[in-house]
Amino acid sequence: MFGVRLPQYRTSSGQFDDLVASQIKRLASAWPQMIQAVQFAVEDVPPLQSIPWQDGSDTTSQSFAAGHGTPARIVLYRMAMQMQVNDRMELQWAIRDELVSRLAELYGRRPEEIDPDWGL
């Protein structure tokens, strides 16, 4: 009934993916080497089984350090993040803060070093 370029076609998951991609692109322009070494993923919900060494508080995102032949990864959980915000602008800020926080965690930096607007 409507074309793929019309706003009605965009699902909430597609819009979320677009917001994540724009934040990654923004961060890549400031920190190309840092971003290039990390894989990013979006899942709908966190896994049911918790990892024994985690406290279970990571409901919006997780980061995984690089391993033997495996690059570092950051996974954002779409539904968990969408449930914590009221509108698209808040979601954009939440995505930014999660990505910056997880990058800081992976690289042993403070989030403010990566993005001075973090947490605002």
VOBA-1610 file (N, C-alpha, C; in pm, whole numbers, padded with zeros to 5 digits, always signed):
BEGIN
Met+00081-00120+00000Met+00000+00000+00000Met+00085+00127+00000Phe+00202+00122+00065Phe+00288+00240+00067Phe+00431+00198+00040Gly+00508+00291-00010Gly+00646+00263-00048Gly+00738+00245+00071Val+00851+00187+00045Val+00946+00161+00152Val+01014+00287+00205Arg+01004+00396+00136Arg+01067+00521+00180Arg+00973+00607+00264Leu+00851+00567+00278Leu+00757+00645+00358Leu+00774+00612+00506Pro+00752+00709+00595Pro+00772+00686+00738Pro+00687+00572+00796Gln+00570+00546+00742Gln+00485+00441+00796Gln+00551+00303+00784Tyr+00640+00290+00689Tyr+00704+00161+00666Tyr+00806+00128+00774Arg+00863+00227+00835Arg+00968+00207+00933Arg+00912+00146+01061Thr+00965+00034+01099Thr+00925-00029+01223Thr+01003+00035+01339Ser+00959+00008+01459Ser+01032+00063+01574Ser+01172+00003+01581Ser+01187-00123+01543Ser+01321-00182+01545Ser+01410-00119+01437Gly+01352-00088+01320Gly+01428-00021+01215Gly+01470+00118+01256Gln+01381+00191+01323Gln+01415+00324+01371Gln+01523+00317+01477Phe+01516+00217+01565Phe+01618+00199+01667Phe+01753+00172+01602Asp+01756+00083+01503Asp+01880+00053+01431Asp+01938+00179+01366Asp+01852+00263+01310Asp+01898+00388+01250Asp+01962+00481+01353Leu+01903+00489+01471Leu+01958+00573+01578Leu+02094+00519+01623Val+02104+00388+01637Val+02231+00327+01676Val+02337+00355+01570Ala+02302+00335+01444Ala+02398+00358+01336Ala+02446+00503+01332Ser+02355+00597+01355Ser+02396+00738+01352Ser+02488+00771+01469Gln+02466+00711+01585Gln+02555+00735+01700Gln+02692+00672+01677Ile+02695+00554+01617Ile+02823+00489+01587Ile+02900+00572+01485Lys+02831+00623+01385Lys+02895+00708+01284Lys+02952+00834+01349Arg+02875+00894+01440Arg+02921+01015+01509Arg+03046+00986+01592Leu+03044+00875+01665Leu+03159+00839+01747Leu+03279+00800+01659Ala+03254+00737+01546Ala+03363+00698+01456Ala+03434+00818+01397Ser+03363+00928+01381Ser+03429+01047+01327Ser+03526+01107+01429Ala+03497+01088+01558Ala+03585+01141+01662Ala+03691+01040+01705Trp+03659+00911+01704Trp+03748+00806+01752Trp+03755+00691+01650Pro+03806+00713+01531Pro+03802+00608+01427Pro+03871+00478+01467Gln+03988+00485+01527Gln+04061+00363+01565Gln+03987+00286+01674Met+03927+00357+01766Met+03855+00294+01876Met+03730+00220+01825Ile+03656+00285+01738Ile+03531+00228+01688Ile+03558+00115+01589Gln+03661+00127+01509Gln+03691+00026+01408Gln+03719-00110+01470Ala+03772-00112+01589Ala+03809-00238+01655Ala+03693-00306+01728Val+03575-00247+01724Val+03461-00299+01799Val+03348-00339+01704Gln+03285-00453+01733Gln+03164-00493+01661Gln+03044-00447+01743Phe+02941-00401+01674Phe+02819-00355+01741Phe+02703-00444+01698Ala+02612-00470+01792Ala+02495-00551+01763Ala+02376-00499+01840Val+02258-00528+01788Val+02132-00495+01855Val+02052-00624+01869Glu+02009-00652+01989Glu+01921-00765+02016Glu+01792-00708+02074Asp+01684-00782+02059Asp+01557-00734+02113Asp+01557-00732+02266Val+01602-00840+02327Val+01602-00852+02474Val+01732-00915+02520Pro+01767-00895+02647Pro+01887-00961+02700Pro+01865-01112+02707Pro+01973-01189+02709Pro+01958-01334+02720Pro+01895-01374+02853Leu+01822-01484+02852Leu+01756-01530+02974Leu+01856-01583+03076Gln+01954-01654+03029Gln+02052-01710+03121Gln+02160-01607+03148Ser+02181-01579+03275Ser+02285-01485+03309Ser+02419-01557+03314Ile+02522-01481+03293Ile+02658-01535+03301Ile+02697-01532+03449Pro+02757-01639+03501Pro+02781-01650+03646Pro+02855-01531+03709Trp+02947-01468+03636Trp+03024-01360+03697Trp+02957-01224+03684Gln+02836-01218+03629Gln+02765-01091+03619Gln+02658-01084+03726Asp+02624-00962+03764Asp+02524-00944+03869Asp+02382-00932+03816Gly+02363-00940+03686Gly+02229-00935+03627Gly+02174-00796+03607Ser+02253-00693+03629Ser+02204-00556+03618Ser+02216-00499+03476Asp+02275-00574+03384Asp+02295-00526+03247Asp+02174-00556+03161Thr+02068-00479+03178Thr+01947-00507+03101Thr+01938-00423+02975Thr+02016-00317+02962Thr+02008-00232+02844Thr+02121-00254+02745Ser+02235-00303+02792Ser+02348-00329+02702Ser+02451-00414+02772Gln+02542-00467+02692Gln+02656-00542+02745Gln+02776-00518+02656Ser+02892-00527+02715Ser+03014-00521+02636Ser+03093-00649+02662Phe+03164-00693+02561Phe+03244-00813+02568Phe+03383-00779+02521Ala+03481-00802+02606Ala+03620-00771+02570Ala+03667-00862+02457Ala+03766-00816+02385Ala+03824-00896+02277Ala+03887-01020+02336Gly+03877-01129+02262Gly+03935-01255+02306Gly+04030-01308+02200His+04060-01433+02208His+04150-01497+02112His+04083-01503+01975Gly+04117-01407+01890Gly+04062-01402+01756Gly+03922-01343+01747Thr+03867-01299+01858Thr+03733-01241+01861Thr+03744-01093+01895Pro+03687-01005+01813Pro+03694-00861+01844Pro+03604-00825+01962Ala+03630-00711+02018Ala+03544-00659+02125Ala+03405-00635+02067Arg+03302-00653+02150Arg+03164-00635+02103Arg+03084-00556+02204Ile+02990-00478+02150Ile+02891-00408+02232Ile+02754-00447+02178Val+02668-00491+02269Val+02533-00532+02232Val+02434-00443+02305Leu+02344-00380+02230Leu+02236-00299+02289Leu+02107-00380+02283Tyr+02027-00372+02389Tyr+01900-00445+02396Tyr+01786-00345+02374Arg+01728-00355+02254Arg+01631-00258+02205Arg+01510-00241+02297Met+01441-00347+02328Met+01317-00335+02404Met+01342-00282+02545Ala+01450-00324+02606Ala+01483-00275+02740Ala+01509-00125+02738Met+01576-00078+02633Met+01605+00064+02624Met+01479+00144+02591Gln+01396+00092+02501Gln+01274+00163+02462Gln+01177+00176+02579Met+01178+00079+02669Met+01087+00084+02784Met+01126+00191+02885Gln+01250+00237+02881Gln+01298+00334+02980Gln+01288+00479+02935Val+01238+00503+02814Val+01231+00640+02762Val+01088+00674+02720Asn+01063+00805+02703Asn+00930+00852+02666Asn+00916+00892+02520Asp+01027+00932+02457Asp+01018+00976+02318Asp+01148+00946+02244Arg+01147+00979+02116Arg+01260+00948+02029Arg+01387+01021+02072Met+01376+01144+02116Met+01494+01221+02159Met+01559+01156+02282Glu+01478+01116+02378Glu+01533+01048+02496Glu+01599+00917+02456Leu+01540+00847+02359Leu+01599+00722+02313Leu+01735+00747+02247Gln+01743+00853+02170Gln+01871+00887+02106Gln+01978+00915+02211Trp+01942+00988+02316Trp+02039+01016+02423Trp+02075+00890+02500Ala+01977+00804+02523Ala+02003+00679+02594Ala+02098+00590+02514Ile+02078+00584+02384Ile+02167+00505+02298Ile+02308+00563+02303Arg+02317+00696+02292Arg+02449+00762+02299Arg+02518+00728+02429Asp+02447+00742+02541Asp+02508+00718+02671Asp+02550+00572+02689Glu+02469+00478+02641Glu+02505+00336+02651Glu+02629+00306+02569Leu+02633+00354+02446Leu+02749+00327+02361Leu+02877+00387+02421Val+02868+00510+02467Val+02985+00576+02524Val+03029+00506+02652Ser+02934+00470+02735Ser+02964+00400+02860Ser+03032+00266+02833Arg+02982+00192+02738Arg+03041+00061+02706Arg+03178+00075+02640Leu+03195+00175+02554Leu+03327+00199+02496Leu+03428+00234+02605Ala+03388+00318+02697Ala+03476+00356+02808Ala+03513+00233+02890Glu+03417+00147+02912Glu+03442+00024+02987Glu+03542-00066+02915Leu+03526-00080+02784Leu+03617-00165+02706Leu+03759-00111+02704Tyr+03774+00021+02698Tyr+03906+00082+02683Tyr+03964+00137+02813Gly+03893+00118+02924Gly+03946+00163+03053Gly+03955+00314+03064Arg+03858+00383+03009Arg+03855+00530+03014Arg+03729+00576+03086Arg+03726+00704+03116Arg+03604+00763+03170Arg+03514+00800+03051Pro+03383+00785+03064Pro+03293+00819+02954Pro+03308+00964+02907Glu+03338+01055+02999Glu+03352+01196+02963Glu+03472+01220+02872Glu+03571+01131+02874Glu+03686+01144+02784Glu+03644+01115+02640Ile+03552+01023+02624Ile+03507+00984+02490Ile+03405+01083+02436Asp+03310+01123+02520Asp+03206+01219+02479Asp+03180+01312+02597Pro+03221+01438+02586Pro+03201+01534+02695Pro+03053+01555+02731Asp+02962+01524+02639Asp+02819+01541+02666Asp+02757+01418+02731Trp+02836+01316+02761Trp+02783+01194+02818Trp+02708+01223+02949Gly+02591+01165+02962Gly+02513+01178+03083Gly+02433+01305+03097Leu+02442+01396+03002Leu+02367+01521+03012Leu+02226+01504+02960
//
